[in-house]
Amino acid sequence: MNLKDIHILYVDDEQNNLTAFKATFRRDFKIFTAISAAEGVKVLDEEDIHILITDQRMPVMTGVEFLESILEKYPDMIRILLTGYTDIEAVIDAINKGQVYRYITKPWDETELRMTIKNAFEVYNLKKENKELLIKLKRANEQLEFLLRQNLIS
């Protein structure tokens, strides 16, 4: 796996955080940034994003609300919530409503976040492989059922 194949969208309402994130991880991963949830949706519509990292405390829409709003359209993407606050309600909401893979507090530790991203991508790939295997299994079952019906009719 080439790490540059990992597409990450980082959404944060503070430009300094977006700049720091991109500067830190651009050599390792393909980084996209958005200054708002609305801009994040535009990126999601245009790019194949594997991992979404979003700040919790943003104006207009919180990170959890953003994650919840895109869940149906982008169910396979791995979600990480980043916040400078240890708000237990936000953590619970993130897990229950936004299906968050990991909750990380600011300021983030570069080594920890890099490892989290790599692990998240492994989970993304496993989910993708499982989905493909289920499709193949369903097809094989349908073929077996067809053959059984043919034998019963003959």
C-alpha positions in Angstrom: 0.0 0.0 0.0 1.3 3.4 -1.0 0.5 5.9 1.7 -0.2 8.6 -1.0 -3.1 6.4 -2.0 -4.8 7.3 1.3 -7.1 10.3 0.7 -7.9 12.4 3.8 -10.3 15.3 4.2 -9.6 17.5 7.2 -12.4 19.9 8.1 -11.8 22.7 10.6 -13.0 26.3 10.9 -9.5 27.6 11.8 -7.3 28.1 8.8 -4.1 27.8 11.0 -5.2 24.2 11.9 -5.8 23.3 8.2 -2.4 24.7 7.2 -0.6 22.9 10.0 -2.3 19.6 9.2 -1.6 19.8 5.5 2.1 20.8 6.2 2.5 17.9 8.6 0.9 15.1 6.5 1.1 16.1 2.9 4.3 14.1 2.3 2.6 10.9 3.6 -1.0 11.2 2.4 -3.2 12.9 -0.2 -4.6 15.8 1.9 -7.8 17.8 1.2 -8.9 20.5 3.5 -12.2 22.4 4.1 -12.9 25.5 6.2 -16.5 24.5 6.9 -18.9 21.5 6.7 -20.4 23.0 3.6 -17.1 23.2 1.9 -16.3 19.6 3.2 -19.4 18.3 1.4 -18.2 19.9 -1.9 -14.9 18.1 -1.5 -16.7 14.8 -0.7 -18.8 15.2 -3.9 -15.7 15.7 -6.0 -13.0 13.4 -4.5 -12.8 9.8 -3.4 -12.1 10.3 0.4 -11.2 7.4 2.6 -10.8 9.1 5.9 -12.6 12.2 7.2 -11.2 14.1 10.1 -13.3 16.9 11.4 -13.2 19.4 14.3 -16.1 19.2 16.7 -16.5 22.8 17.5 -17.3 24.7 14.4 -19.9 27.5 13.7 -23.2 26.6 11.9 -22.7 22.8 12.2 -20.7 20.7 14.8 -18.4 17.9 13.7 -20.9 15.3 15.0 -23.8 17.0 13.1 -21.6 17.1 9.9 -20.7 13.4 10.3 -24.3 12.5 10.9 -25.4 14.5 7.8 -23.1 12.6 5.4 -23.4 9.1 6.9 -26.0 7.9 4.4 -24.3 9.2 1.3 -20.8 8.1 2.4 -21.2 5.1 4.6 -17.8 3.5 4.0 -15.6 6.4 4.8 -13.8 6.2 8.2 -14.6 9.1 10.5 -12.3 10.7 13.1 -13.4 13.5 15.4 -10.9 16.0 16.6 -11.5 18.5 19.4 -9.8 20.7 21.9 -12.5 20.0 24.4 -13.2 16.9 26.4 -16.9 17.0 26.1 -18.3 13.5 27.0 -21.6 14.3 25.4 -19.8 15.0 22.1 -17.9 11.7 22.4 -21.1 9.8 23.0 -22.9 11.6 20.1 -19.9 11.0 17.8 -20.0 7.3 18.5 -23.7 6.9 18.4 -24.7 9.3 15.6 -21.7 9.9 13.5 -20.2 6.4 13.7 -16.8 7.7 14.6 -13.8 5.4 14.4 -11.7 7.5 16.8 -12.0 10.6 19.0 -8.7 12.6 19.3 -8.1 15.6 21.5 -6.2 18.7 20.3 -3.5 19.5 20.2 -2.9 16.2 18.3 0.2 14.2 18.6 1.7 13.8 15.1 2.9 10.2 15.7 -0.3 9.1 17.2 -2.4 10.7 14.5 -0.3 9.2 11.7 -0.7 5.8 13.3 -4.4 6.3 13.7 -4.7 7.3 10.0 -2.8 4.1 9.0 -5.0 2.0 11.2 -8.2 3.7 9.9 -7.1 2.9 6.4 -6.7 -0.7 7.2 -10.2 -0.8 8.6 -11.4 1.0 5.5 -9.8 -1.7 3.3 -11.2 -4.5 5.4 -14.7 -3.1 5.2 -14.3 -2.8 1.4 -13.0 -6.4 1.1 -15.9 -7.7 3.3 -18.4 -5.9 1.1 -16.9 -7.4 -2.0 -16.9 -10.9 -0.5 -20.5 -10.6 0.6 -21.5 -9.7 -3.0 -19.5 -12.7 -4.3 -21.1 -15.0 -1.7 -24.6 -13.7 -2.6 -24.0 -14.4 -6.2 -22.7 -17.9 -5.5 -25.8 -18.6 -3.3 -28.1 -17.4 -6.1 -26.3 -19.7 -8.6 -26.6 -22.7 -6.2 -30.3 -22.0 -5.6 -30.8 -21.8 -9.4 -29.0 -25.2 -9.9 -31.0 -26.8 -7.1 -34.3 -25.6 -8.7 -33.1 -27.0 -12.0 -32.4 -30.4 -10.5 -35.7 -30.4 -8.7 -37.6 -29.7 -12.0 -35.7 -32.3 -14.1 
